[in-house]
Amino acid sequence: MTNYVELDVRPILAAGDEPFSRIIATVESLGPDEGLRLIAPFRPVPLFSALGSRGFAYQDREIGGGDWEVLFCRADAARKGP
């Protein structure tokens, strides 16, 4: 089972900053059984391939008001299922 570390990038973007380095730092700090729960004000399509190349699979869904939740987990964990 994957435990998710949450990162809400909406305040970072609202402040006019770029969250990519924070996202990568969070991903690099994850333990073997951890994933990233990202909350964003749009569907972060470029991250899918950026984190995919680092071995992460994703599931995304719109959570209302144009905001998105994306769960990134290690691709080997995604194949194992819940």
C-alpha positions as CSV (number, residue, x, y, z in Angstrom):
1,M,0.0,0.0,0.0
2,T,1.3,3.5,-0.9
3,N,1.2,6.3,1.6
4,Y,0.9,9.7,0.0
5,V,2.7,12.9,0.9
6,E,0.5,15.8,-0.1
7,L,1.8,18.9,-1.9
8,D,-0.7,21.6,-2.8
9,V,1.0,23.8,-5.4
10,R,-2.0,26.2,-5.7
11,P,-0.5,28.7,-3.1
12,I,2.9,28.5,-4.8
13,L,1.4,29.3,-8.2
14,A,-0.8,32.1,-6.7
15,A,2.3,33.7,-5.4
16,G,3.7,33.8,-8.9
17,D,6.3,31.2,-8.2
18,E,7.2,28.0,-10.1
19,P,6.5,24.8,-8.2
20,F,8.6,22.4,-10.3
21,S,11.7,22.3,-8.1
22,R,9.5,21.8,-5.0
23,I,7.7,18.9,-6.7
24,I,11.0,17.3,-7.7
25,A,12.5,17.8,-4.2
26,T,9.4,16.2,-2.7
27,V,9.5,13.2,-5.1
28,E,13.2,12.7,-4.4
29,S,12.5,12.6,-0.6
30,L,9.9,9.9,-0.9
31,G,10.5,6.6,0.8
32,P,10.0,3.3,-1.0
33,D,6.3,2.9,0.0
34,E,5.4,6.6,-0.5
35,G,3.9,8.5,-3.4
36,L,3.0,12.1,-4.1
37,R,-0.6,13.5,-3.8
38,L,-0.4,16.7,-5.9
39,I,-3.1,19.3,-5.8
40,A,-3.0,21.8,-8.7
41,P,-5.3,24.4,-10.2
42,F,-5.0,22.7,-13.6
43,R,-4.2,19.3,-15.0
44,P,-0.4,19.2,-14.9
45,V,0.2,17.2,-18.1
46,P,3.9,18.0,-18.4
47,L,4.5,16.3,-15.0
48,F,3.2,13.0,-16.3
49,S,6.2,12.4,-18.5
50,A,8.7,14.2,-16.3
51,L,7.8,11.9,-13.3
52,G,7.2,9.0,-15.6
53,S,10.8,9.1,-16.7
54,R,11.7,8.9,-12.9
55,G,9.7,5.7,-12.6
56,F,6.3,7.0,-11.5
57,A,2.8,6.2,-12.7
58,Y,-0.1,8.5,-12.1
59,Q,-3.9,8.7,-11.6
60,D,-5.6,12.0,-12.0
61,R,-9.1,13.4,-11.4
62,E,-10.7,16.8,-11.4
63,I,-11.8,17.7,-7.8
64,G,-13.9,20.7,-8.6
65,G,-13.5,24.4,-9.4
66,G,-10.9,23.5,-12.1
67,D,-8.6,22.0,-9.4
68,W,-7.0,18.6,-9.9
69,E,-5.7,15.8,-7.7
70,V,-2.9,13.7,-9.1
71,L,-1.6,10.6,-7.3
72,F,1.9,9.7,-8.3
73,C,3.3,6.3,-7.2
74,R,6.2,4.2,-8.2
75,A,5.3,2.3,-11.4
76,D,6.2,-1.0,-9.8
77,A,3.8,-0.3,-6.9
78,A,1.1,0.7,-9.4
79,R,1.4,-2.7,-11.1
80,K,1.0,-4.5,-7.8
81,G,-2.3,-2.8,-7.1
82,P,-3.8,-1.8,-3.7
